[in-house]
């Protein structure tokens, strides 16, 4: 099980999201409470994904939309 609050697992999580995504067809929705590790995850994810949006769904809970970048 991958924990989104464990930066050491981010590479595996991102690889999994990439393998399950199709450029131009897949949108990844991530819902998460505010933690210290989001900047680390999103910095790594930008190598593969474009962030389509980030909004606060309720106080302290965020939703991010990512799309796999086309090669």
N, CA, C and O atoms as a Maestro MAE file, in Angstrom:
{
 s_m_m2io_version
 :::
 2.0.0
}

f_m_ct {
 s_m_title
 :::
 protein
 m_atom[284] {
  # First column is atom index #
  i_m_mmod_type
  r_m_x_coord
  r_m_y_coord
  r_m_z_coord
  i_m_residue_number
  s_m_chain_name
  s_m_pdb_residue_name
  s_m_pdb_atom_name
  i_m_atomic_number
  :::
  1 25 0.844 -1.176 0.000 1 A "UNK " " N  " 7
  2 3 0.000 0.000 0.000 1 A "UNK " " CA " 6
  3 2 0.891 1.241 0.000 1 A "UNK " " C  " 6
  4 15 1.858 1.315 0.758 1 A "UNK " " O  " 8
  5 25 0.568 2.202 -0.841 2 A "UNK " " N  " 7
  6 3 1.327 3.441 -0.923 2 A "UNK " " CA " 6
  7 2 0.668 4.504 -0.081 2 A "UNK " " C  " 6
  8 15 -0.550 4.677 -0.116 2 A "UNK " " O  " 8
  9 25 1.467 5.204 0.662 3 A "UNK " " N  " 7
  10 3 0.964 6.292 1.490 3 A "UNK " " CA " 6
  11 2 1.346 7.607 0.826 3 A "UNK " " C  " 6
  12 15 2.520 7.856 0.553 3 A "UNK " " O  " 8
  13 25 0.358 8.438 0.571 4 A "UNK " " N  " 7
  14 3 0.613 9.711 -0.101 4 A "UNK " " CA " 6
  15 2 1.351 10.696 0.793 4 A "UNK " " C  " 6
  16 15 1.745 11.769 0.337 4 A "UNK " " O  " 8
  17 25 1.542 10.346 2.054 5 A "UNK " " N  " 7
  18 3 2.271 11.210 2.956 5 A "UNK " " CA " 6
  19 2 3.687 10.674 3.176 5 A "UNK " " C  " 6
  20 15 4.347 11.040 4.148 5 A "UNK " " O  " 8
  21 25 4.148 9.813 2.278 6 A "UNK " " N  " 7
  22 3 5.475 9.206 2.380 6 A "UNK " " CA " 6
  23 2 6.256 9.523 1.110 6 A "UNK " " C  " 6
  24 15 6.154 8.791 0.126 6 A "UNK " " O  " 8
  25 25 7.036 10.604 1.120 7 A "UNK " " N  " 7
  26 3 7.750 11.007 -0.096 7 A "UNK " " CA " 6
  27 2 8.578 9.913 -0.735 7 A "UNK " " C  " 6
  28 15 8.785 9.936 -1.949 7 A "UNK " " O  " 8
  29 25 9.059 8.957 0.042 8 A "UNK " " N  " 7
  30 3 9.844 7.869 -0.540 8 A "UNK " " CA " 6
  31 2 9.003 6.977 -1.458 8 A "UNK " " C  " 6
  32 15 9.560 6.221 -2.254 8 A "UNK " " O  " 8
  33 25 7.689 7.054 -1.360 9 A "UNK " " N  " 7
  34 3 6.801 6.240 -2.198 9 A "UNK " " CA " 6
  35 2 6.301 6.998 -3.428 9 A "UNK " " C  " 6
  36 15 5.633 6.417 -4.283 9 A "UNK " " O  " 8
  37 25 6.619 8.292 -3.523 10 A "UNK " " N  " 7
  38 3 6.078 9.098 -4.617 10 A "UNK " " CA " 6
  39 2 6.500 8.592 -5.991 10 A "UNK " " C  " 6
  40 15 5.686 8.581 -6.915 10 A "UNK " " O  " 8
  41 25 7.738 8.177 -6.145 11 A "UNK " " N  " 7
  42 3 8.199 7.699 -7.452 11 A "UNK " " CA " 6
  43 2 7.360 6.513 -7.918 11 A "UNK " " C  " 6
  44 15 6.962 6.455 -9.081 11 A "UNK " " O  " 8
  45 25 7.092 5.577 -7.027 12 A "UNK " " N  " 7
  46 3 6.270 4.411 -7.370 12 A "UNK " " CA " 6
  47 2 4.843 4.828 -7.670 12 A "UNK " " C  " 6
  48 15 4.238 4.320 -8.614 12 A "UNK " " O  " 8
  49 25 4.295 5.743 -6.885 13 A "UNK " " N  " 7
  50 3 2.930 6.229 -7.125 13 A "UNK " " CA " 6
  51 2 2.843 6.902 -8.492 13 A "UNK " " C  " 6
  52 15 1.902 6.645 -9.243 13 A "UNK " " O  " 8
  53 25 3.797 7.748 -8.823 14 A "UNK " " N  " 7
  54 3 3.789 8.443 -10.113 14 A "UNK " " CA " 6
  55 2 3.941 7.456 -11.258 14 A "UNK " " C  " 6
  56 15 3.246 7.579 -12.267 14 A "UNK " " O  " 8
  57 25 4.828 6.484 -11.130 15 A "UNK " " N  " 7
  58 3 4.979 5.453 -12.167 15 A "UNK " " CA " 6
  59 2 3.663 4.707 -12.382 15 A "UNK " " C  " 6
  60 15 3.300 4.408 -13.519 15 A "UNK " " O  " 8
  61 25 2.958 4.411 -11.313 16 A "UNK " " N  " 7
  62 3 1.669 3.721 -11.423 16 A "UNK " " CA " 6
  63 2 0.655 4.598 -12.135 16 A "UNK " " C  " 6
  64 15 -0.060 4.120 -13.016 16 A "UNK " " O  " 8
  65 25 0.580 5.871 -11.772 17 A "UNK " " N  " 7
  66 3 -0.362 6.791 -12.431 17 A "UNK " " CA " 6
  67 2 -0.042 6.929 -13.915 17 A "UNK " " C  " 6
  68 15 -0.950 6.952 -14.746 17 A "UNK " " O  " 8
  69 25 1.242 7.019 -14.253 18 A "UNK " " N  " 7
  70 3 1.653 7.115 -15.661 18 A "UNK " " CA " 6
  71 2 1.216 5.868 -16.420 18 A "UNK " " C  " 6
  72 15 0.691 5.970 -17.528 18 A "UNK " " O  " 8
  73 25 1.427 4.692 -15.834 19 A "UNK " " N  " 7
  74 3 1.092 3.441 -16.534 19 A "UNK " " CA " 6
  75 2 -0.413 3.271 -16.716 19 A "UNK " " C  " 6
  76 15 -0.847 2.560 -17.622 19 A "UNK " " O  " 8
  77 25 -1.205 3.907 -15.875 20 A "UNK " " N  " 7
  78 3 -2.668 3.787 -15.970 20 A "UNK " " CA " 6
  79 2 -3.299 4.909 -16.786 20 A "UNK " " C  " 6
  80 15 -4.511 4.908 -17.002 20 A "UNK " " O  " 8
  81 25 -2.501 5.858 -17.236 21 A "UNK " " N  " 7
  82 3 -3.018 7.032 -17.937 21 A "UNK " " CA " 6
  83 2 -2.743 6.975 -19.428 21 A "UNK " " C  " 6
  84 15 -1.748 6.404 -19.873 21 A "UNK " " O  " 8
  85 25 -3.641 7.577 -20.187 22 A "UNK " " N  " 7
  86 3 -3.490 7.720 -21.626 22 A "UNK " " CA " 6
  87 2 -3.477 9.212 -21.943 22 A "UNK " " C  " 6
  88 15 -4.420 9.920 -21.591 22 A "UNK " " O  " 8
  89 25 -2.424 9.707 -22.602 23 A "UNK " " N  " 7
  90 3 -2.373 11.131 -22.934 23 A "UNK " " CA " 6
  91 2 -3.613 11.558 -23.713 23 A "UNK " " C  " 6
  92 15 -4.032 10.878 -24.650 23 A "UNK " " O  " 8
  93 25 -4.187 12.674 -23.324 24 A "UNK " " N  " 7
  94 3 -5.348 13.210 -24.014 24 A "UNK " " CA " 6
  95 2 -6.671 12.536 -23.665 24 A "UNK " " C  " 6
  96 15 -7.723 12.957 -24.147 24 A "UNK " " O  " 8
  97 25 -6.633 11.495 -22.834 25 A "UNK " " N  " 7
  98 3 -7.867 10.783 -22.502 25 A "UNK " " CA " 6
  99 2 -8.093 10.638 -21.008 25 A "UNK " " C  " 6
  100 15 -9.232 10.547 -20.551 25 A "UNK " " O  " 8
  101 25 -7.007 10.617 -20.249 26 A "UNK " " N  " 7
  102 3 -7.116 10.346 -18.820 26 A "UNK " " CA " 6
  103 2 -6.864 11.613 -18.016 26 A "UNK " " C  " 6
  104 15 -5.916 12.354 -18.274 26 A "UNK " " O  " 8
  105 25 -7.727 11.846 -17.040 27 A "UNK " " N  " 7
  106 3 -7.529 12.917 -16.082 27 A "UNK " " CA " 6
  107 2 -7.438 12.268 -14.706 27 A "UNK " " C  " 6
  108 15 -8.319 11.501 -14.316 27 A "UNK " " O  " 8
  109 25 -6.388 12.573 -13.984 28 A "UNK " " N  " 7
  110 3 -6.170 12.020 -12.645 28 A "UNK " " CA " 6
  111 2 -6.660 13.042 -11.635 28 A "UNK " " C  " 6
  112 15 -6.238 14.198 -11.651 28 A "UNK " " O  " 8
  113 25 -7.551 12.609 -10.759 29 A "UNK " " N  " 7
  114 3 -8.052 13.473 -9.693 29 A "UNK " " CA " 6
  115 2 -7.450 13.016 -8.378 29 A "UNK " " C  " 6
  116 15 -7.568 11.850 -8.001 29 A "UNK " " O  " 8
  117 25 -6.815 13.929 -7.694 30 A "UNK " " N  " 7
  118 3 -6.216 13.628 -6.403 30 A "UNK " " CA " 6
  119 2 -6.897 14.486 -5.349 30 A "UNK " " C  " 6
  120 15 -6.995 15.704 -5.497 30 A "UNK " " O  " 8
  121 25 -7.360 13.853 -4.299 31 A "UNK " " N  " 7
  122 3 -7.981 14.557 -3.189 31 A "UNK " " CA " 6
  123 2 -7.119 14.302 -1.958 31 A "UNK " " C  " 6
  124 15 -6.797 13.155 -1.649 31 A "UNK " " O  " 8
  125 25 -6.746 15.372 -1.254 32 A "UNK " " N  " 7
  126 3 -5.809 15.202 -0.151 32 A "UNK " " CA " 6
  127 2 -5.954 16.326 0.864 32 A "UNK " " C  " 6
  128 15 -6.298 17.455 0.516 32 A "UNK " " O  " 8
  129 25 -5.683 15.996 2.138 33 A "UNK " " N  " 7
  130 3 -5.610 17.057 3.147 33 A "UNK " " CA " 6
  131 2 -4.268 17.760 3.025 33 A "UNK " " C  " 6
  132 15 -3.298 17.183 2.534 33 A "UNK " " O  " 8
  133 25 -4.219 18.985 3.466 34 A "UNK " " N  " 7
  134 3 -2.970 19.731 3.395 34 A "UNK " " CA " 6
  135 2 -1.933 19.083 4.306 34 A "UNK " " C  " 6
  136 15 -2.187 18.855 5.488 34 A "UNK " " O  " 8
  137 25 -0.755 18.788 3.740 35 A "UNK " " N  " 7
  138 3 0.365 18.180 4.457 35 A "UNK " " CA " 6
  139 2 1.648 18.871 4.011 35 A "UNK " " C  " 6
  140 15 1.623 19.774 3.175 35 A "UNK " " O  " 8
  141 25 2.740 18.446 4.568 36 A "UNK " " N  " 7
  142 3 4.030 19.022 4.200 36 A "UNK " " CA " 6
  143 2 4.542 18.505 2.868 36 A "UNK " " C  " 6
  144 15 5.417 19.125 2.263 36 A "UNK " " O  " 8
  145 25 4.011 17.373 2.396 37 A "UNK " " N  " 7
  146 3 4.634 16.660 1.276 37 A "UNK " " CA " 6
  147 2 4.065 16.987 -0.109 37 A "UNK " " C  " 6
  148 15 4.618 16.523 -1.107 37 A "UNK " " O  " 8
  149 25 3.004 17.753 -0.207 38 A "UNK " " N  " 7
  150 3 2.437 18.046 -1.538 38 A "UNK " " CA " 6
  151 2 3.441 18.690 -2.486 38 A "UNK " " C  " 6
  152 15 3.527 18.261 -3.637 38 A "UNK " " O  " 8
  153 25 4.207 19.698 -2.064 39 A "UNK " " N  " 7
  154 3 5.161 20.288 -3.010 39 A "UNK " " CA " 6
  155 2 6.167 19.263 -3.548 39 A "UNK " " C  " 6
  156 15 6.565 19.342 -4.710 39 A "UNK " " O  " 8
  157 25 6.573 18.318 -2.726 40 A "UNK " " N  " 7
  158 3 7.505 17.278 -3.160 40 A "UNK " " CA " 6
  159 2 6.857 16.415 -4.235 40 A "UNK " " C  " 6
  160 15 7.463 16.148 -5.274 40 A "UNK " " O  " 8
  161 25 5.621 15.977 -3.982 41 A "UNK " " N  " 7
  162 3 4.914 15.128 -4.945 41 A "UNK " " CA " 6
  163 2 4.713 15.872 -6.268 41 A "UNK " " C  " 6
  164 15 5.031 15.335 -7.329 41 A "UNK " " O  " 8
  165 25 4.195 17.086 -6.218 42 A "UNK " " N  " 7
  166 3 3.878 17.803 -7.450 42 A "UNK " " CA " 6
  167 2 5.135 18.184 -8.224 42 A "UNK " " C  " 6
  168 15 5.099 18.243 -9.453 42 A "UNK " " O  " 8
  169 25 6.232 18.441 -7.543 43 A "UNK " " N  " 7
  170 3 7.489 18.706 -8.247 43 A "UNK " " CA " 6
  171 2 7.911 17.481 -9.049 43 A "UNK " " C  " 6
  172 15 8.346 17.611 -10.193 43 A "UNK " " O  " 8
  173 25 7.786 16.297 -8.464 44 A "UNK " " N  " 7
  174 3 8.133 15.063 -9.170 44 A "UNK " " CA " 6
  175 2 7.127 14.759 -10.280 44 A "UNK " " C  " 6
  176 15 7.510 14.310 -11.360 44 A "UNK " " O  " 8
  177 25 5.853 15.000 -10.019 45 A "UNK " " N  " 7
  178 3 4.797 14.679 -10.990 45 A "UNK " " CA " 6
  179 2 4.871 15.552 -12.233 45 A "UNK " " C  " 6
  180 15 4.457 15.118 -13.309 45 A "UNK " " O  " 8
  181 25 5.387 16.773 -12.114 46 A "UNK " " N  " 7
  182 3 5.436 17.663 -13.279 46 A "UNK " " CA " 6
  183 2 6.369 17.160 -14.377 46 A "UNK " " C  " 6
  184 15 6.354 17.693 -15.486 46 A "UNK " " O  " 8
  185 25 7.172 16.151 -14.090 47 A "UNK " " N  " 7
  186 3 7.991 15.541 -15.138 47 A "UNK " " CA " 6
  187 2 7.120 14.798 -16.146 47 A "UNK " " C  " 6
  188 15 7.538 14.579 -17.283 47 A "UNK " " O  " 8
  189 25 5.907 14.408 -15.737 48 A "UNK " " N  " 7
  190 3 5.029 13.599 -16.574 48 A "UNK " " CA " 6
  191 2 3.650 14.220 -16.793 48 A "UNK " " C  " 6
  192 15 3.012 13.978 -17.817 48 A "UNK " " O  " 8
  193 25 3.197 15.012 -15.838 49 A "UNK " " N  " 7
  194 3 1.821 15.510 -15.850 49 A "UNK " " CA " 6
  195 2 1.773 17.029 -15.897 49 A "UNK " " C  " 6
  196 15 2.661 17.719 -15.396 49 A "UNK " " O  " 8
  197 25 0.694 17.534 -16.523 50 A "UNK " " N  " 7
  198 3 0.347 18.952 -16.443 50 A "UNK " " CA " 6
  199 2 -0.741 19.072 -15.388 50 A "UNK " " C  " 6
  200 15 -1.657 18.252 -15.337 50 A "UNK " " O  " 8
  201 25 -0.640 20.093 -14.546 51 A "UNK " " N  " 7
  202 3 -1.693 20.321 -13.563 51 A "UNK " " CA " 6
  203 2 -2.778 21.162 -14.225 51 A "UNK " " C  " 6
  204 15 -2.527 22.279 -14.677 51 A "UNK " " O  " 8
  205 25 -3.985 20.611 -14.276 52 A "UNK " " N  " 7
  206 3 -5.104 21.289 -14.912 52 A "UNK " " CA " 6
  207 2 -5.869 22.171 -13.941 52 A "UNK " " C  " 6
  208 15 -6.591 23.079 -14.352 52 A "UNK " " O  " 8
  209 25 -5.711 21.906 -12.675 53 A "UNK " " N  " 7
  210 3 -6.406 22.718 -11.689 53 A "UNK " " CA " 6
  211 2 -6.104 22.255 -10.284 53 A "UNK " " C  " 6
  212 15 -5.749 21.099 -10.054 53 A "UNK " " O  " 8
  213 25 -6.247 23.167 -9.356 54 A "UNK " " N  " 7
  214 3 -6.096 22.876 -7.940 54 A "UNK " " CA " 6
  215 2 -7.080 23.765 -7.221 54 A "UNK " " C  " 6
  216 15 -7.073 24.984 -7.397 54 A "UNK " " O  " 8
  217 25 -7.922 23.164 -6.414 55 A "UNK " " N  " 7
  218 3 -8.883 23.963 -5.666 55 A "UNK " " CA " 6
  219 2 -9.078 23.377 -4.278 55 A "UNK " " C  " 6
  220 15 -8.862 22.189 -4.040 55 A "UNK " " O  " 8
  221 25 -9.485 24.233 -3.391 56 A "UNK " " N  " 7
  222 3 -9.782 23.804 -2.031 56 A "UNK " " CA " 6
  223 2 -11.249 23.406 -1.992 56 A "UNK " " C  " 6
  224 15 -12.131 24.255 -2.122 56 A "UNK " " O  " 8
  225 25 -11.513 22.108 -1.813 57 A "UNK " " N  " 7
  226 3 -12.878 21.587 -1.812 57 A "UNK " " CA " 6
  227 2 -13.613 21.974 -0.532 57 A "UNK " " C  " 6
  228 15 -14.804 22.285 -0.551 57 A "UNK " " O  " 8
  229 25 -12.895 21.950 0.555 58 A "UNK " " N  " 7
  230 3 -13.384 22.415 1.848 58 A "UNK " " CA " 6
  231 2 -12.153 22.797 2.652 58 A "UNK " " C  " 6
  232 15 -11.038 22.486 2.234 58 A "UNK " " O  " 8
  233 25 -12.311 23.449 3.773 59 A "UNK " " N  " 7
  234 3 -11.120 23.911 4.489 59 A "UNK " " CA " 6
  235 2 -10.097 22.791 4.744 59 A "UNK " " C  " 6
  236 15 -10.387 21.791 5.399 59 A "UNK " " O  " 8
  237 25 -8.896 23.000 4.202 60 A "UNK " " N  " 7
  238 3 -7.811 22.051 4.406 60 A "UNK " " CA " 6
  239 2 -7.836 20.818 3.530 60 A "UNK " " C  " 6
  240 15 -6.947 19.974 3.645 60 A "UNK " " O  " 8
  241 25 -8.837 20.680 2.646 61 A "UNK " " N  " 7
  242 3 -8.944 19.533 1.732 61 A "UNK " " CA " 6
  243 2 -8.862 20.063 0.304 61 A "UNK " " C  " 6
  244 15 -9.630 20.937 -0.097 61 A "UNK " " O  " 8
  245 25 -7.919 19.518 -0.452 62 A "UNK " " N  " 7
  246 3 -7.672 20.019 -1.801 62 A "UNK " " CA " 6
  247 2 -7.937 18.945 -2.846 62 A "UNK " " C  " 6
  248 15 -7.831 17.749 -2.574 62 A "UNK " " O  " 8
  249 25 -8.285 19.399 -4.053 63 A "UNK " " N  " 7
  250 3 -8.474 18.507 -5.202 63 A "UNK " " CA " 6
  251 2 -7.595 19.038 -6.323 63 A "UNK " " C  " 6
  252 15 -7.652 20.217 -6.673 63 A "UNK " " O  " 8
  253 25 -6.787 18.153 -6.876 64 A "UNK " " N  " 7
  254 3 -5.906 18.490 -7.991 64 A "UNK " " CA " 6
  255 2 -6.281 17.648 -9.192 64 A "UNK " " C  " 6
  256 15 -6.586 16.463 -9.060 64 A "UNK " " O  " 8
  257 25 -6.256 18.268 -10.372 65 A "UNK " " N  " 7
  258 3 -6.516 17.553 -11.635 65 A "UNK " " CA " 6
  259 2 -5.230 17.539 -12.428 65 A "UNK " " C  " 6
  260 15 -4.627 18.584 -12.673 65 A "UNK " " O  " 8
  261 25 -4.806 16.336 -12.834 66 A "UNK " " N  " 7
  262 3 -3.584 16.166 -13.610 66 A "UNK " " CA " 6
  263 2 -3.898 15.472 -14.924 66 A "UNK " " C  " 6
  264 15 -4.812 14.651 -14.999 66 A "UNK " " O  " 8
  265 25 -3.141 15.804 -15.953 67 A "UNK " " N  " 7
  266 3 -3.259 15.126 -17.250 67 A "UNK " " CA " 6
  267 2 -1.860 14.718 -17.704 67 A "UNK " " C  " 6
  268 15 -0.919 15.510 -17.650 67 A "UNK " " O  " 8
  269 25 -1.744 13.478 -18.147 68 A "UNK " " N  " 7
  270 3 -0.463 12.985 -18.637 68 A "UNK " " CA " 6
  271 2 -0.046 13.778 -19.862 68 A "UNK " " C  " 6
  272 15 -0.817 13.926 -20.811 68 A "UNK " " O  " 8
  273 25 1.155 14.277 -19.837 69 A "UNK " " N  " 7
  274 3 1.683 15.061 -20.941 69 A "UNK " " CA " 6
  275 2 1.891 14.140 -22.155 69 A "UNK " " C  " 6
  276 15 2.317 12.995 -22.008 69 A "UNK " " O  " 8
  277 25 1.589 14.650 -23.339 70 A "UNK " " N  " 7
  278 3 1.822 13.857 -24.538 70 A "UNK " " CA " 6
  279 2 3.304 13.825 -24.854 70 A "UNK " " C  " 6
  280 15 4.022 14.798 -24.623 70 A "UNK " " O  " 8
  281 25 3.754 12.708 -25.379 71 A "UNK " " N  " 7
  282 3 5.191 12.531 -25.639 71 A "UNK " " CA " 6
  283 2 5.677 13.352 -26.779 71 A "UNK " " C  " 6
  284 15 6.861 13.306 -27.113 71 A "UNK " " O  " 8
  :::
 }
 m_bond[283] {
  # First column is bond index #
  i_m_from
  i_m_to
  i_m_order
  :::
  1 1 2 1
  2 2 3 1
  3 3 4 2
  4 3 5 1
  5 5 6 1
  6 6 7 1
  7 7 8 2
  8 7 9 1
  9 9 10 1
  10 10 11 1
  11 11 12 2
  12 11 13 1
  13 13 14 1
  14 14 15 1
  15 15 16 2
  16 15 17 1
  17 17 18 1
  18 18 19 1
  19 19 20 2
  20 19 21 1
  21 21 22 1
  22 22 23 1
  23 23 24 2
  24 23 25 1
  25 25 26 1
  26 26 27 1
  27 27 28 2
  28 27 29 1
  29 29 30 1
  30 30 31 1
  31 31 32 2
  32 31 33 1
  33 33 34 1
  34 34 35 1
  35 35 36 2
  36 35 37 1
  37 37 38 1
  38 38 39 1
  39 39 40 2
  40 39 41 1
  41 41 42 1
  42 42 43 1
  43 43 44 2
  44 43 45 1
  45 45 46 1
  46 46 47 1
  47 47 48 2
  48 47 49 1
  49 49 50 1
  50 50 51 1
  51 51 52 2
  52 51 53 1
  53 53 54 1
  54 54 55 1
  55 55 56 2
  56 55 57 1
  57 57 58 1
  58 58 59 1
  59 59 60 2
  60 59 61 1
  61 61 62 1
  62 62 63 1
  63 63 64 2
  64 63 65 1
  65 65 66 1
  66 66 67 1
  67 67 68 2
  68 67 69 1
  69 69 70 1
  70 70 71 1
  71 71 72 2
  72 71 73 1
  73 73 74 1
  74 74 75 1
  75 75 76 2
  76 75 77 1
  77 77 78 1
  78 78 79 1
  79 79 80 2
  80 79 81 1
  81 81 82 1
  82 82 83 1
  83 83 84 2
  84 83 85 1
  85 85 86 1
  86 86 87 1
  87 87 88 2
  88 87 89 1
  89 89 90 1
  90 90 91 1
  91 91 92 2
  92 91 93 1
  93 93 94 1
  94 94 95 1
  95 95 96 2
  96 95 97 1
  97 97 98 1
  98 98 99 1
  99 99 100 2
  100 99 101 1
  101 101 102 1
  102 102 103 1
  103 103 104 2
  104 103 105 1
  105 105 106 1
  106 106 107 1
  107 107 108 2
  108 107 109 1
  109 109 110 1
  110 110 111 1
  111 111 112 2
  112 111 113 1
  113 113 114 1
  114 114 115 1
  115 115 116 2
  116 115 117 1
  117 117 118 1
  118 118 119 1
  119 119 120 2
  120 119 121 1
  121 121 122 1
  122 122 123 1
  123 123 124 2
  124 123 125 1
  125 125 126 1
  126 126 127 1
  127 127 128 2
  128 127 129 1
  129 129 130 1
  130 130 131 1
  131 131 132 2
  132 131 133 1
  133 133 134 1
  134 134 135 1
  135 135 136 2
  136 135 137 1
  137 137 138 1
  138 138 139 1
  139 139 140 2
  140 139 141 1
  141 141 142 1
  142 142 143 1
  143 143 144 2
  144 143 145 1
  145 145 146 1
  146 146 147 1
  147 147 148 2
  148 147 149 1
  149 149 150 1
  150 150 151 1
  151 151 152 2
  152 151 153 1
  153 153 154 1
  154 154 155 1
  155 155 156 2
  156 155 157 1
  157 157 158 1
  158 158 159 1
  159 159 160 2
  160 159 161 1
  161 161 162 1
  162 162 163 1
  163 163 164 2
  164 163 165 1
  165 165 166 1
  166 166 167 1
  167 167 168 2
  168 167 169 1
  169 169 170 1
  170 170 171 1
  171 171 172 2
  172 171 173 1
  173 173 174 1
  174 174 175 1
  175 175 176 2
  176 175 177 1
  177 177 178 1
  178 178 179 1
  179 179 180 2
  180 179 181 1
  181 181 182 1
  182 182 183 1
  183 183 184 2
  184 183 185 1
  185 185 186 1
  186 186 187 1
  187 187 188 2
  188 187 189 1
  189 189 190 1
  190 190 191 1
  191 191 192 2
  192 191 193 1
  193 193 194 1
  194 194 195 1
  195 195 196 2
  196 195 197 1
  197 197 198 1
  198 198 199 1
  199 199 200 2
  200 199 201 1
  201 201 202 1
  202 202 203 1
  203 203 204 2
  204 203 205 1
  205 205 206 1
  206 206 207 1
  207 207 208 2
  208 207 209 1
  209 209 210 1
  210 210 211 1
  211 211 212 2
  212 211 213 1
  213 213 214 1
  214 214 215 1
  215 215 216 2
  216 215 217 1
  217 217 218 1
  218 218 219 1
  219 219 220 2
  220 219 221 1
  221 221 222 1
  222 222 223 1
  223 223 224 2
  224 223 225 1
  225 225 226 1
  226 226 227 1
  227 227 228 2
  228 227 229 1
  229 229 230 1
  230 230 231 1
  231 231 232 2
  232 231 233 1
  233 233 234 1
  234 234 235 1
  235 235 236 2
  236 235 237 1
  237 237 238 1
  238 238 239 1
  239 239 240 2
  240 239 241 1
  241 241 242 1
  242 242 243 1
  243 243 244 2
  244 243 245 1
  245 245 246 1
  246 246 247 1
  247 247 248 2
  248 247 249 1
  249 249 250 1
  250 250 251 1
  251 251 252 2
  252 251 253 1
  253 253 254 1
  254 254 255 1
  255 255 256 2
  256 255 257 1
  257 257 258 1
  258 258 259 1
  259 259 260 2
  260 259 261 1
  261 261 262 1
  262 262 263 1
  263 263 264 2
  264 263 265 1
  265 265 266 1
  266 266 267 1
  267 267 268 2
  268 267 269 1
  269 269 270 1
  270 270 271 1
  271 271 272 2
  272 271 273 1
  273 273 274 1
  274 274 275 1
  275 275 276 2
  276 275 277 1
  277 277 278 1
  278 278 279 1
  279 279 280 2
  280 279 281 1
  281 281 282 1
  282 282 283 1
  283 283 284 2
  :::
 }
}
